[in-house]
């Protein structure tokens, strides 16, 4: 069970990184326009490339997890990505997170504990 938990933590972290880099990418892209400069800006956006790489890694790891572990345990453990997501919101984007959301994170952690028991 510890191996599955470790794999899921890594997979969830990669998934969160892909979303952080995607948000950074779209923040840099600007408004859509049919122009060479816009297309070039999208194609040269390294945040977008990193997002694609990390989501690919997360997907490959998820395929491994699904192949080798029971779905009824693996899928609920995917909620770990929500914990990483809220931490990224605070640490990377300096967002304010309300107490009710932190309580939700606590409930997710309790759920993960029960799923892994």
N, C-alpha and C positions, 0 to 999 in steps of 0.2 A: 504494500500500500504506500510506503514511503517513496518508492521509485515513481509510482504514478503521480503522487502529490508533487514531487520534484519536477517531473516532466510537465505537469499541468501549470506549475508556477512559471517555468521558463516559457511555455507556449503562451500563457496569458500576458506575460511581460512583453513578449515580441508583438502580440496583438495590440497591446496598449501603445507600444512604440510606433507601430504603423499608423495608428490613429493620431498620435501627437504629431508625427511628421506630415501626415496628410493635412491636418489643420494648419500647420506652419506653411505648407505649400500653398493652400488656397488663400491664406492671408497675404501671401506675396504675389499671387497671380493677378489680382485685380479684376476689373469688370471684363466680361467677355466681349471680344470684337473679332471680326474677320479681318485679321491683318497678319502680315509676316512677323512683325515684332511680337505680337501676342503669342502666336504659335511657337516662335522661337523661345520666348520666355517660359512657356509651359514645358517644352522639351528640354530646356536647360536647367530646370528647377531641380536642384539636387535633393531638396526635401521630398519631392514627389518620387524620385528614384529610391531614396532610402525607405520611404513608405512601402513601395512595391517589394523591395527586398525583404523587409521585415515581415510583411504580411505573407509573403511566399514561404519564409521560414516557419512562421506560425502555422500555416496550413499544412506544410510537410510534417511538422511535429504532431499536429492534430490527427492527420491520417494515420500516423504510427500509433498514437494513443487509441484511436477507434479500432484499429486492427487487433491490438493486443490486450485490451482491457474491456470489461463489461460497460456497455453504454449507460446503464443505470447508475454507475459510479462516475464514469468519466464526464458525462455531460453536466451534471450538477457542479462538478469541480471547475468547470469553465467559468463559473461566476467569480472566480478569483480575478478575472480581468476587470470586473467592476471596481474592485478594491484598488487595483493599480490605476484605473481610470480616474477615480476621485483624487488619489494622491497626485497624479499628474496635473489635474485641474488646479490644485493648490500650489504645487511646487513649480510647475512650468508656466502656467498661465495666470498665476496669482489670483485665482477666482476665490470668492468667498463661498464656503460650504456651510450650510445651515446645520444645526444640531440634529434635525430629523434625518438628514442624509447620513450623518455620522452614525446615528442609531441604526439606520438601514445597513451600513457597512458592518456594524457589530452583529446584526442578525445574520448577514451573509457568512461571517466568520463562524458563528455558532452552527449554521447549517453545514458548513464545510466540515466542522468537527464531527457532527453526527453522521455525515455521509462516509467519512473515513473510518468510523468506528466499526 
